Amino acid sequence: MTLIEKVLHLAPVIPVVVIEDPAHAVPLARALVAGGLPVIEVTLRTAAALEAVRAIADQVPDAIVGTGTVRRPADLDASAKAGARFAVSPGASPDLVAAARGHAVGWLPGAATASEAMTLAEQGFGFQKFFPAEAAGGTALLRSLHGPLPEIRFCATGGIGLGNAVDYLATPNVACVGGSWVTPAGLMRAGDWAGIERLAREAAALRAG
Ligand SMILES: O=C(O)C(=O)C[C@H](O)[C@H](O)COP(=O)(O)O
């Protein structure tokens, strides 16, 4: 089993987090792990992101931390250097595909169409992020892809929340879903880690439901 395959099956939900204050990283990761969501994607959208990844990798051993919004090969290198185990992209590009082969971090490329999914699978990336899930066609599109491309597995992300996550998780080619709903900006700013732990627990229980 590849690292990406393992990561995608550890929990039903991968929280996609935006960290503005590096001091938030460790308490946030502890809350997510305590709530049952050990896989955490820190988006490279803020100046604090890589420092946050480093802090989580060093101080929260039960978390499996990765980066998100990975757009260029240098992001993969920076992710590995910060201690990320995996890296997630909204799409894919020839440069990223070349750089990701044999890279220290596992790469989860994004796809939203049959052609994108087939091209990535041909290049050896059979686990993909289906993004932007709701805007691209949601579970109906995923079910349509499952017919001709049954071996490709997705982490669906984009527009998913507590209300529709179960529908995605019940779709045969969905390994897990990702989303920002578990770590809302308001709770992050307030440092409400207990509130985030509650949201994580609710999300972690989804597969059963
Ligand atoms: O940053 C990336 O790498 C992305 O591709 C986008 C994120 O995964 C989505 O922005 C999360 O989607 P929401 O849960 O709808 O907020």
Ligand as a Chemical Component Dictionary entry (heavy atoms), coordinates in Angstrom:
data_LIG
# 
_chem_comp.id                   LIG 
_chem_comp.type                 NON-POLYMER 
_chem_comp.pdbx_formal_charge   0 
_chem_comp.three_letter_code    LIG 
# 
loop_
_chem_comp_atom.comp_id 
_chem_comp_atom.atom_id 
_chem_comp_atom.alt_atom_id 
_chem_comp_atom.type_symbol 
_chem_comp_atom.charge 
_chem_comp_atom.model_Cartn_x 
_chem_comp_atom.model_Cartn_y 
_chem_comp_atom.model_Cartn_z 
_chem_comp_atom.pdbx_ordinal 
LIG O1 O1 O 0 -6.184  24.435 -1.223 1  
LIG C1 C1 C 0 -6.303  23.492 -2.028 2  
LIG O2 O2 O 0 -5.389  22.730 -2.315 3  
LIG C2 C2 C 0 -7.584  23.252 -2.699 4  
LIG O3 O3 O 0 -7.593  22.586 -3.682 5  
LIG C3 C3 C 0 -8.820  23.784 -2.209 6  
LIG C4 C4 C 0 -9.344  23.217 -0.900 7  
LIG O4 O4 O 0 -9.243  21.840 -0.817 8  
LIG C5 C5 C 0 -10.727 23.666 -0.789 9  
LIG O5 O5 O 0 -10.747 25.060 -0.785 10 
LIG C6 C6 C 0 -11.464 23.173 0.413  11 
LIG O6 O6 O 0 -12.788 23.287 0.035  12 
LIG P1 P1 P 0 -13.950 23.745 1.005  13 
LIG O7 O7 O 0 -14.115 22.663 2.012  14 
LIG O8 O8 O 0 -15.108 23.921 0.102  15 
LIG O9 O9 O 0 -13.491 25.034 1.633  16 
# 
loop_
_chem_comp_bond.comp_id 
_chem_comp_bond.atom_id_1 
_chem_comp_bond.atom_id_2 
_chem_comp_bond.value_order 
_chem_comp_bond.pdbx_ordinal 
LIG O1 C1 DOUB 1  
LIG C1 O2 SING 2  
LIG C1 C2 SING 3  
LIG C2 O3 DOUB 4  
LIG C2 C3 SING 5  
LIG C3 C4 SING 6  
LIG C4 O4 SING 7  
LIG C4 C5 SING 8  
LIG C5 O5 SING 9  
LIG C5 C6 SING 10 
LIG C6 O6 SING 11 
LIG O6 P1 SING 12 
LIG P1 O7 DOUB 13 
LIG P1 O8 SING 14 
LIG P1 O9 SING 15 
# 
